[in-house]
Amino acid sequence: MHPPLSLALMMAAGPLAAWPQTAEADRLPPQALEPVVVTGSREPTPRRALPAAVDTVEAGTIQEGQWRVNVSDALVRVPGVVANNRQNYAQDLQVSMRGFGARASFGVRGVRLIQDGIPLTMPDGQGQTGLFDLDGARRIEVLRGPLSVLYGNGAGGVIQAVSDLDPGQTFAGGGLWVGEDASLRTMVEARSDLPEGRGVVAGHLSRFQTDGYREHSRTRRDALNLRARTVLGERSSLTLIVNHLDQPDTLDPLGLTAEQLAQNRRQPGNNALAFDTRKSVRHSQAGLTWRLDLSDTQNLRVSAYGGTRQVEQYLAFAGAGPTSSGGVVDLDRQFAGAGLEWQGRFGPVLWIAGLDHDRSQEHRRGFVNDGGTAGDTRRDEDNDASNTDARVQARWTPRPGWTVVGGVRHSRVRFGIEDRYITGTNPDDSGSRTFRRDSAMLGLNVEVRPGWHVHASTGRGFETPTLAEIAYRPDGQPGPNLALQPARHDTWELGLKARLAPGHEAALTGFRTRVRDEIVIFGNVGGRSSFANAGRTWRRGWEASWQARWSARWESTLALTWLQARFDQYVSAGQDLSGNRLPGVPQRSAFAELVWRAAPAWHLGLEWRAVDAIPANDANSAFAGGYGVAHLRLGYEADHGPWRLHAFARVDNMADRRYVGSVIVNATNAQFYEPAATRRFSAGLSLQRHWP
């Protein structure tokens, strides 16, 4: 949608601000209260008070009528965010913000992932959305724009899941979800207050499995999530978060060419069967946060986390050449980190200072893919990635309704590679790189009238390549790509957040970003990507949202994004690509939802999502067509004595549209396309037994 049209929609809502506060408005459900966030502010702060584009997705939306497997189901309603289900769990979801992260062929890059203050993004900048605890989330916070640069390397945006850790509920229960393609999810859960109200302990254990919409896409995912918080004294508390994910032998159907897509959209890509492409992941992580209130105006937070990650991946080629890195990847990683943060309020200024250190060490091996079995060794190396950051942030309230936020962060990021596979034809490829960069932002937020806030902000950040991105050279020669440079970006943002009427929250944000040395995919062969630096790129766009609660029975959501993302200066393989669109980034997207709640327990929801055509390569010679799809759900939630029952049935892609859900950027042999599922039916049931 063109920006003026987005603005017109917001202005059309202006008369709502004049509505009187009627008795019907007073009966709005509790969710109509103003959202409070901790992302960006690092302490509970009303969302409208921050000079930033920040949105929340509350627990009811995350869980109501959803499988709670893919965080993309929640993120599609946030403007500026592209969240695609690849129908390929071997490569995780595709998540990007304002174009940051669009290049990722697997996992999430360019966007920081956090669970209750504990990083889910590795020190090199790569994260996995499958670690989010959606069953226990109170809300998901999504921060975009300049304020996110204070989270360090690769923070083109921040996604944080905040768990429900307040006392007051004790229950045990479970759930069952069933759907087409032999999809099945089971879950058991428990939660209890500690004696004398000194804290909470809760946990979820779940299994999700499916044969997949496409051939050769079978998946099984086992997850364990534990969380606890206890009060240690009058002024201190301790929070524990544990995440475990086991996903063995997840089949990888790869991408399709346009011809294959037209012939049979459910078939696997070239060589997927011949080389039995698949991926196994086992990830375990635990984190602790200790908070001490030094006084009524100062507090100290100490956090630490650590874990392990094992990955085995079979790619769609043999990799038998003497200087090849192999067609089988075997990765064993250990990682840990610690942080120290002090907060102090002195008059109208809140000061925040912190130190963070994170490190991951991995043993990476490569083997020949001998028709789906691991053969001879072709790679053996130890990799190390670490970052050490110091940061200072301040929030000043010079007068009522005015807030100034500023901060700086100094980061040192180091990559080290020690080659252990040295032969007559494969020389020593050991090496290291160290990057030192500063990030900074400044923003002003002003309440121009009650409930109406205008903000302006600017920031400078950076993004280093990940270990996976320096693993392979774009010229096909052996050894790591240590010549890859970090990208640097400057962003300017202007926004409005307004309470148009009781229960009506709207936001409109405009932004512009310039990037130097943008990291782009040079090529993607059989699931393996190599990367290079583009010269310069730019992005500009508008984001609009409107959440409306018309009465106790009717509510709606609207999110609109218009984004131009283009190469400014980029020459690749002798071809001038300046002016082309960045691949993987739609120019226009929209989400709308209308929900009717029939008293006392039933609800009916209609969702609609539309996405513009998406370029699949740097040359813009291939596109995935735009689409619009609608989903319908029927839900029931009610208490029956001490029992609470949740049930739903839903149909996705009601019109049975055939479209491409995501693209593999710059895929070799034109295997760009990952088709979305056609019409699918599913249902779910969960039951909880509550105690006083």
N, C-alpha and C positions, 0 to 999 in steps of 0.2 A: 504494500500500500504506500502511496506517495505521502511524504511527510505532511504536506498541507492537509490531506484528508485525515491523517491521524490527529492533527491539531484540531481540525474541525470537529471531530468526534468528541474530543475532550471539552471543547468550548461549548458544544451542544449540551453537555452535562451541567454547565454552569448554573442554569436556573434551579437545579436541585438544591443548591446551597441556600436558597431562599425558603425551602420547605420548612414548615413548622415541625417541632418535635411532637408528633402525635402519640397517642396511646399505643397505636400499632407499632410504632418505632420502638417504644419502650419494651415491647415484647420480643425484640430481636434476641436471638440466641447469644450466649456468652462470647462466641467467636467474633462478634462484631466489635469487641474491645480493640483498642489500638495495639498493633503488634509491637513487641519489644524484642530487640536483637542484642546479641553480644559480638557478632562478627563485625569487625571494623572498629567498634567502640571498646571491645574487650571488657566491658561491664554492661549489665542490663540497661538499655537505652531505648526510648521510643524511636521507632523507625523514622518518623518524620523529622526528628531532631538532628539527624546526621546529614552532612553535605555529601551524600553518596546515593547511588542507585542500589538499593538493597530491598529484597523481597523475602517474604517468608511463605512457606507452605506448611500448614498446620497438620497435626496428627490425624484429624478427621479426614482431611483430603488425601493424605498419604495412604490411609488404610481403608477408607470406605469404598467398597466395591472393587478393591484392587488385590492383586496377587502378592504384593509386597516383595517382589523379587527384583524388579528393575526400577532404579531410582528415576529413570527417564519418564515413567508414568506420572511422577510428580513434577518434574522439571519442565515439561512441555508447556506448562501454564505460566512460566516466567519469561517476560520479554527479554530479548537479547541473548537467550540461551537456545542452542540447538541440541536436542537430546534424542538420539535415534537408537532404536532397537535393531541391531544388525541381523537378527535371526541367526546369530552365530556367537554362541557363548564362549567359543575358543578365543575370540578377540575382544570380549567385553563390549560395553556400550560405546557409542560415539557421542562425546560431549564436547561442546565448544562454546565460548562466550565471545561475542563480538568478533568472531573469526579466530580467536586464540584457541589453539588445540585442534583446529580443523584438519591439520595434517596427520594426526595420529591414526595409524593403521591398526593399532591395538592399544588398549588402555587409554588413559587420559593424560594429556600433556598440556602445559600452558595454563592450567587451572589447578589451584591448590584444593585438596580434599582434606577435611578435618572431621573428627568425631569427638565431641566434647573436649575440644582443646588439644587433642592428641592427633598428630599428623597421620593421615593415611596416604600421603604422598611421600615417596622416597626422597632421600637427600639429593638425588640427581634430577628430580622434578617429575617423575612418572608415578601415577597413581592408578588404583583399581576401584571402581564404583561398587563391585560386588562385596566389599567389606562393610558397607553401610548397614547398620542395624535398623531396618525400616519397621520392624515389629515394635521396637521400643522407643522410636523417635517421638519426641514431643513436637518438633518442628524441624524443617530444613531451612537454613538461611542462605541466601544467594547474594553475594556482593560483587558488583561490577564497577569498573572505572578506576579513577586515580587512587582511591583509598585502599584498594586491594594491593598496591605495590608495597605497602608496609608489611606484607606477609612474605616478602623476599623473592627469591629466584623463581621465575616462571609464573608469578601471580598475575596473569591476565584477568583473573577472577577467582573467587573463593566460594566453595560450597561446604557448608558445615552442618552436620546433623547434631542436634541437641537432644539428649535423652531426657526422659521423664524421670527425675530423681527426687521429686518432692514426696515426703511421707503422706500417708492418708489412705492408701489402698493396699489391701492384702488379698491376693487371689491366686488361683491355679486354673489352668485350662489348656485348651488345644484347638487346632483347626485343621480342616481338610479342604483343599481346593482341587477341582478336576476340570479338564478341558480337552479340546481336540488335540490330535497328534500325540496321544498317550501322555498328555501333560498331567502331572500330579504333584501337589505340594502338601506336606504334612508338617505340623508344628506343635510343639508342647511348650508351655510357658509357666512361669511362676514368679510371684513378687510378694515380698513381705516387708513390713516395717520392723526395724530392730527394736528391742525392748526399750521402754521409756522414751520412745520417739526419737532415738538417737541416730536414726538413719534408715536407709532403704537398701535392700538387695533384690536383684531381679535378673532373670535370664530367659533366653529363648534357644531352643534347639530345633532345627528345621532341616528338611530335605526337599529339594526340588528336582524333578526329573522330567524329561520330555524326549520324544523321538525327533522333535523339530519339524518345522514346516517344510524344510528342504531335505532332500536325501543327504545322507552322510552329515547329519548335524545333531546326533544324539548327545544328550547332556545329563549329567547328574551333579548336583551341587549340595554338599552338606555344610551347614553353618551352625556355629555355636557363638552366642553373644551373651556375655555376662557384664553386669554393671552394678556398682555398689557405691554408696556414699555414707560416711559415718561422721558424727560430731565427736571430736577428740577432747574438747573442752569448751569453755565459754567462747573462745576466740579462734578455734582452729577446726578444720574439717579435712577429710581425706576421701578422694574419689578414685575408684578403680574401674578400668574399662578393659575387657578381654574380648578379642575377636579371633575366631578360627574359621578358616575356609578350606574345604577339601573338595577338589573338582577333578576327578581322575578321568583320563582318556576322553576328553571332550572332542568330538569329531568336528573338523573344520571343512565346511563345504566350499570355501574360497569364493571369489567373485566370478561373475559371468560376463561374457561379451554380449553385445547387443543382439547378435544372431542367436546365441544360446538362450538369451532371455526370451526372445520371441518364439523359439522352438519349444522350450520346456523350462519354465521359470523355477521349477523345483529341483532341477538336476544339479549335481555338484560341478565345480569348475574343472578346468584342465588339470589332469594328473592327481586330483584329490584321491581317487580310488587307487591309482597305480602306486602312489607313495603313502597311502593310508594317512593322510594329513590329520593331525590331532594334537591336542595339548593337554597336559596334566599340570595342575597347580595345587600346591599345598602351602597355605599361609597361616601363620600363627603370630599373634601380636598381643602385648599387654602394656598398659600405661597407667601411671599413678600421678595424681595431682594433689599436692598438699597446700592448703591455704591457711595463712595465719593473719588475723587482724591485729596489726601492731597497735592501732589506736582506732578511734572513731573515724579518722580521716585517712589512715594509711593501712595498706595490706601488702602481704608478700605471698607470691605463688611460686612453688617449686614443682616442676614436672619432670618425669622421666618415662621412657618407653623403650621397648626392645622387642625383637621378634626374628623369625626366620621365614624364608620363602624359597620353595623349590619349584622349578619349572622344567618340564621336558616337552619339547615341541618338535613334531615331525613336519617338515616343509615339503613343498611340492616339486622337489628336484633331488638328485642324488648328492651333488656336491662332492664328487669323487676326485676332482682335479688335485694335483699335488699342492697347489697354492690356494685351494678353496677352503672355506671355513666349515664345510660340511653341510648336509641337509638335515641334520638332527641337532637341536640345541639342548644342552643339559646345563642347567643353572642352579647353583646352590648359594643362597644369599643369607647373610646375617646383618641385621641393622639395629641401631640404637640411637637414642638422642636424649638430650636433657635441656631444660629451659629454666631460667630464673627471671621473674618479673616482679617489679615493685610498682605500686600505685600510690599516689599521694595527692590529696586535694588541699590546696592552699588558697583560700579565698575563692575567687571565680575561676581558678585554673586547676584542672586535673592533669597531673603529670604521670606518664607511664614510661618506664625504662626497662629494658630487657636484654638478656643474653641468651642465645640459642646455639646449640651445637648438635649436628646430626652426622651420622656416618653409616655407610653400608659397605660391606666387603663381600665379594662374590667370587666363586670359582666357576668359570665358564668353560665348557668343553663343547666341541663340535665333532660329529661323526658322520660318516657316509650314510645316507638313507638308502638302504638296500631293500627297496620294495616294501617299506614299512617296518623294517628292523634296523637297529643301529649296527653299523659296520665299523670300518677302520677309523682311527682318530684323525681328525683334520684340524683341530684347534684345542688348545689347553692353556688357559691363562688365569691369573688372579687379577681382579679389578677392584678398585677402591674409589669411592666417591664420598666426599665430606663437605660440609659447609659450616662456617662459623660466622654468626651474625650478631651485631650489636645494634640496638634500636632505641630511639627516643620519640615519644609521641606526646602531644599536649592538646587539651581541649579547653578553650577559654570562652567564658560567657561574659562578654563585656557589658551587656545589658540584657534585660529580659527579652527573650525571643531571638537573641542573636547568639550564634555559636561559631567559633573559629576552631578548626582542627588542622593540625600540621604535624609532620613527623619526618624523620630521616632514618635510614637503615643502611648500614655498611655490611656487605656480604663478601666473604671469601669462599670460593668454591674450587675444590681441587678434584681432578680425576687422575688416577694412576693405573697403569696397565703393566703387568709383569708377564711376559710371554714365556711359557714353559714348553711350547711345541716348536722346536728349532731343528730343522733338517737342512740338507744340502740344497733343497729347492725352496725351503720356507725359512727365511732369515728371521732374526730376532726382531720382533715388532714391539718391544717394550717402549713405554714412553709415559709422559705425564703432561698435564696442563693445569695451570692455576689461573683463575679469573678473580679479579677484585672489582666490585662495582658498588656504586651508591644509588639508593633509591630515595625518592623524596616526594612529598605531596603537600598541598595546601588547599583548604576549602573553607567556604563561608556558607552558613545556613541562616536564613532570616525568616521569621514568622511575619508575613506581610499582613495577615489578618487572621483571626482565630481559626486554627485548623488548616491554614494555608501556608506552606513553607516553600521558599525558593532557595536553591543552592547553586553555587558555582565552585568548581574545583579543577585543579590541574595536578599532574603527577608524572614522574619519570621512573621507569622500571626497566628490568632486563630479564632475559630468559636464556640460560645456558642450554646446550644440548644435553640430552640424557645419555646414560651409558649405552642404551640400545641404539641411540642415534649416532654415536661415534664408533660403533662396533664394526661398520663396514664402509669401505671407501667407495665413492661414486664411480671411480674409474675401473672398478672390478679387481684392482690389485689387492694382494693380501695385506693384512694389517689394519689397525684402527684409523679412523678418520680424525686425527688430532688437529687438522687444519680448520675444522668447523668452528666458527666464531659464535659468541653469544649474540642474540638479538637485543636491540635497545629500542624502547618505545616511549613516546611522549603523548599524553592524553589530556584533552581539555573537555570539560563536561558542564552542562547547564541543565538544571532540572527543576521540576515543580512536583510537590506532593500535597494533596489536598483532601480534606474531608468535605465532600460536596454536600452531604446531608447525613443524618444518623444512619449508620450502616453502609455508607457509600464512600469508599476510598479510591482515589485515582492518582495516577502519576504519569508524568510526561518528561522524558529525558532526551536531550540531544548531545552528541559527542563527536569528537574527531580525534583520530590517533594516527601518528606517523611512526613507522618502524624502519630501523636501519638494520641491515644484515638479517632480514627475516629468514628463519630456518624453514626450508621447504623440502619436500620429498623429491629426490632426483630420479628415483626409480623404485618399483616394487615388483619383485620376481618371486612368485610362488609363496608369498607370505613373508618375504624378507625385504626390508626397505633400506635404502641408502639415502643420505641427506646432503644438502648443500646450502649455501647462503645465497639468497637473492639480494639484489642491491638495496632497493627501498620499496616499501609498500605503504599504503594509506587506507584508512577506514573512516567512514563517517556515517552517521545514521540517527534514527529516532526510535525510541521505545515508548510505548504507551500501555497502561493497564488500568482496569476499572473493576473493582470488586463491589458488588451491590447486593445488599440484603433488603429486598423490597418489603418483606414482612416475615413473620415467623415461618411461613411456608415457602416463599419464593426467594431464590438467590441466583446470582449470575456472576460469571467471570469473563473478562475480555482481555486479551493480551495481543498487542500488535508490534511487529518489528519491521523496520525498513533499514537495510544495511548495504552500503556500497563498500566493497573491499577489493582493491585493485593493486597490481604491481605498478610502481612508479618508475623504477629503473631496474630492469632484469633482462639479461641476455643469457640464454642457455643453449649450449650446443650450436652456437652461431646464429641462433634465432632470437630476434628482439621481441620479447613478450611484454614490453612496457605497455601499460594501459589495459592488459587483460585482467579479468576477474580472478580473485584468489579461488582455487578449487576447493570444493567441499563446503562452500559458504552460500546459502541461499540469500537472495537480495530481499525477499519479502516472506514473512511468515505470520501466521495468526492462530490463535487458540480462543475458542469460545465454549462456554458451558452454561447450561440452564438446569437448575435443580428445583424440583417440587417436592416438598415434604408434607406428606399427609399425616395428620395427627392420628395416633401418637407415635407410630413407630416406622412407617413406611416412607421411602423416598424413591423418586424416579429422576435419573440424571441423563442428560443428552450432552455429549461432548463432540466438538468439531475441531479439526486441525487442518490447516492449509499451509503448504510450503511451495515456494516458487521453484523453478528449474535450477538445478545445481550443476555447475561445471565440474567435470571429473578429472581434468588435467590442466596443467599450466597453459597449454596452447589453446584452451577453450574450444577444442575440436570435438569434444564429446560432452554431452549433458544428460543428466537424469531428469526426466520430465517432471513438471510440477504436479501437485495432486491436492485433493481435498477429501478427507475421510471423516465419517461420523461413527460414533460409538454410543451405545445405549446400555444403561444399567438399571437394575431394580434391586433395592436393598431393604432389609428389615433389621431393626435393632430395638431390643426391648429387654427390660428386667422382669424376671419371673421369680419372685422371692429372692433368694441369694444368688440366682443364676442370671447371667447376662448372655443373651443370644445375639450373634451377628450372622446374617445370611445375605447372599447376593446371587444374582444371575446377571450375566452381561453378554452382549454381542459386540464384537469389535469388527470394524470395517463393514458396517451394515449393508452398504450398497455393493459389496463384493468387488471393490475396485482393485485393479491390478496395477501396481506402481512400484517404483524402486524406493526402498526405505532409506538407503544410505549408499555412499560411494566409497570405493577404495582409491584414494587420490594417486594419480600417476601410475596406476597398475600397468605392468608390462603385459604385452599381448592383448591390451584393451579389455582386460577382465575387471572392469570398473564397478560392476553393478551388483548390489546385494538386494534382492527382491524382498519386499514386505509380504507378510501373510495376507491371504484373502480372508473372506468372512470366517470368523471363529467364534464359537460359543464356549462359555465357561461358567462355573458356579463355585461358590465357596460357603463354608459354614465354620464358625468358631464359637466356642462355648467357654465361659469363665464362671468359676465358683468363687464368690466373694465372701469375706469374713469381716466382721466389724473391726 
